[in-house]
């Protein structure tokens, strides 16, 4: 019963959405609309679930003094502060419990939530992403080595595309006459991106889409049951 | 010195050189210009050729981590849309996208001397969870998905939204997307189901994956990939913004990576040669 009910629900919902795609008329269109509205509502609860899970996991680590527990505590404090700021004074257009907090805005220039978002969260988040550049540079130095014909081909292509995407590309090959412009680096880069790359990407897309169709059918028909938890 | 220590030192040298390579062009701009590509021009043309007073959507499907690449695109597209007197609806498929929209509107407003009126020239409808399902909902009935804007104003009280019943009333969608949900959902639903032209802006690393959609059927009406495309868009608008300026350090960093690849290969080649020599000695 515990497993059969979700399986039946998944089968009925999946089949209804599938049929509605081919017969977009009453009652299927109405049922599809209702189901998709339910999806949005259920998804919203997933956010709450995520937040409670985040608190639970971090509190446990802090309480047990797990390795690096200080970072988890920092995460919890940051989370708590953002929630408090948002609840008390709201965001840019939205009022909080204390309205728009004119007194605080006079001191900070903007609301506390917006202040932390703009001057702490945004730079920190962008910095984390920018750190990838260091790993790429280090990895390029250590791993991008010619070992075989394939790796040679990959490296030549990478060098052309990487160079072609810089402002130097125009400088380096602008002397090539217009009649031979296809030899200019930006042109070669565009060619690689538009033809060999697109052809490969199409193949990947088609294969992935077929995979998604297969996986969806397995879920609808109850063959794939891992989403129910507890193994197969 | 052990091999591990040597690797650690080498890595730190690489990091230090990269910091210098990125910092110097930021302090002393090289003044290099980028070149335009047809993909960016196509997205530009979509905005350019849409009649004034059209209601359009710019979807902020990213968060602050990709702000360097996608925010300059947002600024350029909003500026272009406002220059063409388009009425911009901002939506977000990512939770922090709504804040990114607020920041972008505030930044572009400065260029327009705060002349653009909220509710008439632009509106921020905020974030809705659900990705493709949200877009499908917008295709059926816009109001049911976004009954209020981020400030709590009712749909009916926002003048810009009065003529908008569904996605079919939107002239184009520009999705600035850092992943999923995002541009792919807009292509599959807004274009695929409701035939609304969709243009996109993505991070440079995701751009190749979207190229198959730029085809004769115009599944994707132009694609801006990374900071370079943002710089191209700025160039087409006739100004040099943050993307154009940041292209200099990015170009230098790319060149540095190429040099590092060359050094790495020379080092590997020398090691292979030394190993072969050692093998010969061992074998007598």
Interface residues (C-beta under 8 A of the other chain):
Chain A: X33 X36 X37 X39 X40 X43 X44 X46 X47 X91 X92 X93 X94 X114 X117 X118 X121 X122 X125 X126 X128 X129 X130 X133 X134 X136 X137 X138 X140 X141 X142 X143 X144 X145 X146 X155 X158 X159 X162 X163 X165 X166 X167 X168 X169 X170 X171 X186 X190 X193 X194 X197 X198 X201 X202 X205
Chain B: X7 X10 X11 X14 X15 X18 X22 X30 X32 X33 X34 X35 X37 X38 X63 X64 X65 X66 X67 X68 X95 X96 X99 X102 X103 X124 X128 X129 X130 X133 X134 X136 X137 X140 X144 X145 X149 X150 X151 X152 X204 X208 X209 X211 X212 X226 X228 X247 X248 X250 X251 X253 X254 X255 X256 X257 X258 X260 X261 X263 X264 X265 X268
